[in-house]
Amino acid sequence: MRGVEVIGLTRSPEKARDAENRGVVDWGTVHPREALRSADTVVIATPVSAVPHWIAEAERWVPEGTLVTDMGSAKQAIVVWADRQ
């Protein structure tokens, strides 16, 4: 999509490179700050139990006004956690 840059954040440098090579992302990294510091939108696609960690991580690095959402199937636990923050 023109004008959109997709950045992949993963724990594995090999998976980041693989995603780049397959054209799934424009570039990948294992460093949250690098991936999040200029994001307009963040989509968290992890197991539901890891979503709170990544919301907190995103909060550390994203610019104010960035949309942060998740792909988790179970929202109640995530919403309860987020309300407590």
N, C-alpha and C positions, 0 to 999 in steps of 0.2 A: 504494500500500500504506500503510495507516494506520501512523503512527509511524516511517516511514522517509523520510529526506530524501535525494534523489539530487542530487549536486553534480557538474557537468561541468567539467572542466579542459581547456582547449584553448589553442592559440597565437593563435587568431583571435577577437576580440570579436564579429565578425559571426556566426561559428559558434556561439558561446555564446548569443547572442540567438536565433538560429534554433532551437537545441535547446530553449530555454525556450519559445519561441512554439509549437513543435510538441508540447510536453508531454513531451519525452524526459527532461528534467531539471527539478528544481524551480527551480534557478538555476545559471548558468554563470559562469565567471571565467577570466581568463588568469593569475591569481596563485596559484602553488602553495601558499604559506602559507595563504592565505584558504580554499582548497579542502580542505586536508589537516589543518589544526590541530585539528579536532574529530572526525575520521573514526574510525569503529569498524572499517570495512572499506574497503580501497582496491582497486579492480579496474583494472589497467593494460591498456589496449587500444590498443597501438601496434605498429608493425612490431617484430619480434623484436630487431633491432639496436638499437632505442631502449629496450628494457626495462631494461637495467642502469642507464641514466641516470635513469629514472623511479623505480626502486627506491631509488637513492641519494637522489633528491630527496624521496621519501616519508619516508625514514629521517630526514631533517633536520627534518620538520615534524609527523609524526603522533605522537599520544600513545603512550606505552609500552603494549604489549599489542594494538595495532591489527593486524588481519589484512591483509597485503598479498599479493595474488595477481595473476596475469596471464592474458591470453587468448592468449598466444603459442602457436603450434603446435609449435615446436621447443624442447623443454625442456633438452636437454643443455647447450647453451652458456650458458643462463641459470643453471642449477644450478651449473655449474663456476665461473662468475663469482661467484655468491652465496657459494659455499664459500670463496672467496679473501678475502672481505670480513671 
